[in-house]
Structures are given as C-alpha cells and as structure tokens.
C-alpha cells in the first residue's frame, strides 16, 4: 500500500479544523437558560452546607430555620454579584465567604477540630472558562480559606499550596490571619471531647465522622451572564482527624470541578471516597463522553457509591441545576435569575420551614 494512503486528505483536514474552530467559538458564547434568549443572558448560583446521615428528628424547627437563613444569605451574596454581571469566580467566592463566617457550618469559623486540638482548613476554587484551579490545604490561620485559594488561582502558577507555607503565602498577600482558636466554637469543642472519649480506630473515624455530623463542608457553583461556570468548596474536615489529613475539598476533580463545556460541581461527604472516585470529574466525564444530561450523569454517579457517602450540587452550561445525595439529608439551595430561591435540607416535603424565598425586590 502506498504511504500516501495514510495521509489525511486536505479537504477532510480543513473540515476537522473548521469543526474545532466552531466548537471553540460556541464555548465562548452566552448560554441562555432554557426559555431565555441571548438578549437576556441567564445566571444561576447554588450552595450547599454539608450532607449527613442524620434523621428528621435531629433537626428541630429553630435549627432548620437558622441553617436556611445562612444559606439564603450566601445565595443573596452570589446573586448580587451575578445580577450586576459579575464573574463566575466572584459569585462563588462571595457565597463561600458568607458561609465561612457563619459558625453553624464546618468551614472557616466553626471548622472541625483535629486530634491536636487545632482547626486545619482546606479550600479550592475552579474557573470553568479556562480550567483554572487554586487550592489550599491544612492551613491554620487564614480567616477565609477561600480567599487563600483564590489567591493561589490568580497570583501563582500553581494549583495547591499546603500547611504553614500556604498560611505564610496568604499573609504576604495581605489576607486576614487570625489565631487558631478563632475558628473554634462551643459546639465543635464538645464534639472533639466526645470523639476523644470514643474507642474507635482511625478507619472508623474517617468513615463515620465524615457522614454523621449534622452539617459539613460548604460549597457553591455558579453560571454567570457570560456563560462561564465556577465551583468552590471549603471545609474544616472531620472531627478528631489526624493532623495533616486532607480531604477532597481542595482537590480539583474530587471535591469540585468546573468546565464551561459541561458543568460545575461541588461535593460534600466522605472525602476519601470522593477522592478515590474522582467524583466531581466523573459527573463532567459522563456528560462529555457519554452525552448524558446533568441529571442523568449526576444520578448515575450518586447511585454508584455506597449509601451515606454524601452528595453534591451541580449546574450545567444551560442553567439546569441538580442536587442529589444518598445520606439522611443535605443542606442545599439555589437562586434563579428572577430572584426566586429554593432551599432544602431533607427530601422534598420533609422540611418544617419554607423552601421557597423571593429576593426579586430586595
């Protein structure tokens, strides 16, 4: 056979190049929410505050209301950014800051305490427009870990900084640093003493502590008016974890993932399982390679892991949102472009407090 038979015909090569160019152009166009035109670009933001294997009886009306109030505040912060045509990354950052500053949640103030009686925080942020990633792990003094992650994203060539060096980097960038006891709350200290008294091996701590705590890891995903997706996640980890333990939250592809061609995802739950399964990336991959919808891909992934692993929130490039979990509940919510917000902790119909809120006039 002639060697010329192995060459790609010129016409075919031009068609391939044109197709690639067309796909690149499509990826930068504004992607409207279903039912909207490109004259009125869509935006959407969702948040979560952890998944756990608890029951309806463990969260009373007052506690549920407080949890939802914090989620609503975070949604409003992100919504305000998107409403003024702010960026995907700015929206998830502002939502996460609100949650990190709220002692109810396991991130920033209120983070879980390790065996050395210290709070070590992990966080990351990903920009789906160019697959930019920034993360920090096992930091002890940055008031808002998500800001340190953003600084890694925007001000370094790296994707992850850890430990004392990450704290020092953040301090040199002018971020607010605090003593470690700033992060501790009365509830977290009580949990620490309870865990210390329990006669458990480390494997059991990793498996059970990650899923039975009432509230956990926080996260946010957003679609901005330019059609760009972003994901962010922040956590204090597991009560009584080994010092230096790092979970899925600061690891792109495991704790979160964003790609403008498919979706943005933020996970919560058993971090070791999510790292092994590369859970956030798996949702993206099933959409990209199998041609599944966001819901189809998400449901396949959540149904493929053992019960009480946790859950995730996800938004696709067309503005669809899906928030599945396989634990007792997951604090989660989203707000649409019209200012209507929906916030849940348990399965639909099980919440004691309202699930629908209207921020359109606020």
C-alpha positions in Angstrom: 0.0 0.0 0.0 1.3 3.5 -0.9 2.5 5.7 2.0 0.2 8.4 0.6 -2.9 6.4 1.7 -2.0 7.1 5.3 -2.2 10.9 4.8 -5.4 12.8 5.7 -6.9 14.3 2.6 -6.6 18.1 2.5 -10.4 18.6 2.3 -11.0 16.3 5.3 -8.3 18.2 7.3 -10.0 21.5 6.6 -13.3 20.2 7.7 -11.8 19.0 11.0 -10.1 22.3 11.6 -13.3 24.2 10.9 -15.2 22.0 13.3 -12.7 22.6 16.1 -12.8 26.3 15.4 -16.6 26.2 15.5 -16.6 24.4 18.9 -14.2 26.9 20.3 -16.5 29.8 19.2 -19.5 28.0 20.7 -17.8 27.6 24.1 -17.4 31.3 24.5 -20.9 32.3 23.6 -23.5 33.2 26.2 -25.5 30.2 27.0 -29.1 31.1 27.8 -31.2 29.4 30.5 -33.9 27.3 28.8 -36.7 29.7 27.8 -34.5 32.8 27.7 -33.0 34.4 24.6 -29.4 35.6 24.3 -30.7 39.1 24.7 -31.4 38.2 28.3 -28.5 36.1 29.4 -29.1 33.7 32.2 -27.3 33.3 35.5 -27.7 30.9 38.4 -26.0 30.1 41.7 -26.3 27.2 44.1 -24.8 26.4 47.6 -24.5 23.5 50.0 -23.6 23.2 53.6 -22.9 19.6 54.0 -24.5 16.2 53.9 -25.0 13.8 56.8 -26.7 10.5 57.8 -29.0 12.2 60.3 -32.7 11.9 60.6 -35.6 14.4 60.5 -35.9 14.2 64.3 -32.3 15.5 64.9 -33.0 19.0 63.4 -35.8 21.0 65.1 -37.6 23.9 63.6 -35.3 26.6 65.1 -32.1 24.8 63.9 -33.5 24.3 60.5 -34.5 27.9 60.2 -31.0 29.1 61.2 -29.3 26.8 58.7 -31.6 28.0 55.9 -31.1 31.7 56.9 -27.3 31.2 56.4 -27.8 29.6 53.1 -30.1 32.3 51.9 -27.6 35.0 52.9 -24.9 33.1 50.9 -27.2 32.8 47.9 -28.0 36.5 48.1 -24.3 37.4 48.1 -23.7 35.4 45.0 -26.9 36.6 43.3 -26.0 40.2 43.9 -22.7 39.6 42.1 -24.3 37.9 39.1 -27.1 40.4 38.8 -24.6 43.2 38.2 -22.8 41.0 35.6 -20.1 40.0 38.0 -17.9 36.9 37.2 -18.5 33.3 38.0 -15.5 33.2 40.4 -16.5 36.3 42.2 -20.0 34.9 42.7 -18.9 31.6 44.3 -16.3 33.4 46.4 -18.7 35.8 47.9 -21.2 33.0 48.7 -18.5 30.9 50.4 -17.3 33.9 52.5 -20.7 34.2 54.0 -20.7 30.6 54.9 -17.2 30.6 56.2 -18.1 33.5 58.5 -21.1 31.6 59.9 -20.2 29.4 62.9 -23.0 27.0 62.0 -21.1 25.4 59.2 -17.9 23.3 59.1 -15.7 25.8 57.3 -13.8 28.9 58.5 -15.3 29.8 61.9 -16.9 26.5 63.1 -14.4 24.2 61.4 -13.9 20.7 62.9 -11.0 20.2 65.4 -8.3 17.7 64.8 -6.5 15.3 67.3 -4.0 18.1 68.2 -6.9 20.4 69.1 -6.3 22.6 66.1 -8.6 23.5 63.2 -6.9 22.8 59.8 -8.9 24.1 56.8 -9.0 23.1 53.1 -10.5 25.1 50.3 -10.4 25.3 46.5 -11.9 27.2 43.6 -12.1 26.4 39.9 -12.9 28.6 36.9 -14.5 26.6 34.1 -13.7 29.2 31.5 -10.1 28.1 31.3 -9.8 25.2 33.8 -8.0 27.4 36.3 -7.6 25.9 39.8 -6.5 27.3 43.1 -6.4 25.4 46.4 -5.0 25.4 49.9 -4.9 22.6 52.4 -4.1 22.1 56.2 -4.0 25.9 56.8 -4.5 27.2 60.4 -4.6 30.9 60.3 -6.4 32.4 57.3 -9.7 33.8 58.3 -11.3 33.0 55.0 -9.6 30.0 53.4 -11.5 30.5 50.1 -9.6 33.8 49.7 -6.3 32.0 50.0 -7.5 29.5 47.4 -8.4 32.4 45.1 -5.0 34.0 45.6 -3.4 30.7 44.5 -5.6 30.7 41.4 -4.9 34.2 40.4 -1.5 35.0 41.7 0.6 31.9 41.3 1.4 29.3 38.6 0.4 26.5 41.0 -2.8 24.8 41.8 -2.3 23.8 45.5 -0.4 25.2 48.5 -0.4 23.4 51.9 0.4 23.9 55.5 2.5 26.7 57.0 3.8 27.8 53.6 0.2 28.4 52.4 -0.6 30.4 55.6 2.6 32.5 55.0 1.7 33.0 51.4 -1.8 34.2 52.3 -0.3 36.6 54.9 2.1 38.0 52.4 -0.8 38.7 50.0 -2.5 40.8 52.7 -5.2 38.3 53.7 -6.6 38.5 57.2 -4.9 36.0 59.6 -6.2 35.0 63.0 -5.2 32.9 65.9 -6.4 29.3 65.5 -8.8 29.5 68.4 -10.8 32.0 66.3 -12.3 29.0 64.4 -13.4 27.1 67.4 -16.9 27.1 68.7 -18.5 25.6 71.8 -20.3 23.0 69.7 -17.1 22.0 67.9 -15.2 21.7 71.3 -17.9 19.5 72.7 -17.7 17.3 69.6 -14.0 17.0 70.0 -14.2 15.8 73.6 -16.9 13.3 72.6 -14.7 11.9 69.8 -11.7 11.7 72.1 -13.7 9.6 74.5 -14.8 7.1 71.9 -12.8 4.0 71.5 -12.6 3.9 67.7 -9.9 3.0 65.2 -8.9 5.6 62.6 -10.6 3.9 59.7 -13.9 4.1 61.6 -13.4 7.7 62.4 -12.8 8.5 58.7 -15.8 6.5 57.5 -18.4 7.6 60.2 -17.4 11.1 61.3 -17.5 12.4 57.8 -21.1 11.4 57.3 -22.8 11.6 60.7 -22.1 15.2 61.6 -25.2 17.4 61.2 -23.6 20.0 59.0 -20.4 19.7 57.0 -18.4 21.0 54.1 -19.7 24.1 52.3 -19.7 24.7 48.5 -21.0 26.8 45.7 -21.4 26.6 41.9 -22.4 29.4 39.6 -23.2 30.2 36.0 -22.6 33.9 35.1 -24.1 36.0 32.3 -21.2 35.3 30.0 -21.9 31.6 30.2 -18.9 30.8 32.4 -19.1 28.2 35.2 -17.2 28.1 38.5 -17.1 25.9 41.6 -15.8 26.5 45.1 -15.6 24.3 48.2 -14.3 24.9 51.8 -14.1 22.7 54.9 -12.7 22.1 58.3 -12.6 18.4 57.6 -13.5 15.7 60.1 -13.8 15.9 63.9 -10.7 14.4 65.6 -9.0 13.8 62.3 -5.2 13.1 62.1 -3.2 16.3 61.9 -2.3 16.9 58.2 -5.3 14.9 56.9 -6.5 16.4 53.6 -9.9 15.5 52.1 -11.4 16.0 48.7 -12.4 19.7 49.1 -9.0 21.3 47.9 -8.6 18.7 45.1 -9.9 19.6 41.7 -11.8 16.7 40.2 -12.6 15.2 43.6 -14.2 17.9 45.7 -15.2 20.1 42.9 -14.8 20.7 39.1 -15.9 23.3 36.6 -15.8 23.2 32.8 -17.7 25.6 30.6 -18.4 22.7 28.1 -20.4 20.7 30.7 -21.0 21.6 34.3 -19.8 22.9 37.7 -19.9 20.6 40.7 -19.2 20.9 44.4 -19.2 17.8 46.7 -19.7 17.1 50.4 -19.4 14.0 52.4 -16.8 11.2 52.8 -13.8 12.8 51.3 -11.7 9.7 51.0 -14.3 8.1 48.9 -14.7 11.1 46.7 -11.0 11.3 46.1 -10.9 7.6 45.1 -13.8 8.0 42.8 -12.8 11.4 41.4 -16.4 12.2 41.9 -16.8 15.7 40.6 -14.8 15.0 37.4 -16.8 11.8 36.9 -20.0 13.8 36.5 -18.4 16.0 33.9 -16.9 13.0 32.1 -20.2 11.2 31.8 -21.7 14.3 30.2 -18.8 14.8 27.9 -18.1 11.3 26.8 -21.5 9.6 27.1 -23.6 12.5 26.1 -25.7 12.4 29.3 -27.7 15.2 30.7 -26.7 16.8 34.0 -29.4 14.8 35.8 -28.6 11.5 34.1 -24.9 11.9 34.9 -25.4 13.0 38.5 -27.9 10.2 39.2 -25.5 7.6 37.8 -22.7 8.8 39.9 -24.6 9.2 43.2 -26.1 5.7 42.7 -22.7 4.2 42.1 -21.3 4.9 45.6 -22.2 3.4 48.9 -25.1 4.8 51.0 -24.2 7.8 53.2 -21.3 8.8 51.1 -22.8 12.3 50.8 -23.9 14.4 47.8 -23.2 17.3 45.6 -24.6 20.4 43.9 -24.3 20.8 40.1 -25.2 23.3 37.4 -24.8 22.7 33.7 -23.8 25.1 30.9 -27.5 25.6 30.1 -28.6 26.6 33.6 -30.0 23.4 34.8 -29.4 22.6 38.5 -29.3 19.2 40.2 -28.5 18.5 43.9 -28.6 14.7 44.7 -27.4 13.0 47.8 -27.6 9.5 49.3 -27.4 10.4 53.0 -30.0 11.4 55.5 -30.1 14.9 54.3 -28.1 17.7 52.7 -28.4 21.4 53.3 -28.6 22.9 49.8 -30.3 25.6 47.7 -30.2 27.7 44.6 -31.4 31.0 43.3 -32.6 31.8 39.8 -32.2 34.9 37.7 -35.7 36.0 38.7 -34.7 36.2 42.4 -36.7 33.0 43.4 -34.6 30.9 45.8 -35.3 27.3 46.8 -33.6 25.9 50.0 -33.9 22.3 51.3 -32.3 20.1 54.0 -34.3 16.9 53.6 -36.2 15.3 50.8 -38.9 17.4 49.2 -41.9 17.7 51.5 -40.0 16.8 54.7 -38.7 20.3 55.7 -40.5 22.1 58.5 -39.6 25.6 57.3 -40.4 27.2 54.0 -38.4 26.1 51.0 -39.2 29.0 48.6 -38.0 32.6 49.0 -38.4 35.7 46.8 -35.4 38.1 46.7 -36.5 39.8 43.5 -37.5 43.0 45.3 -34.5 43.0 47.7 
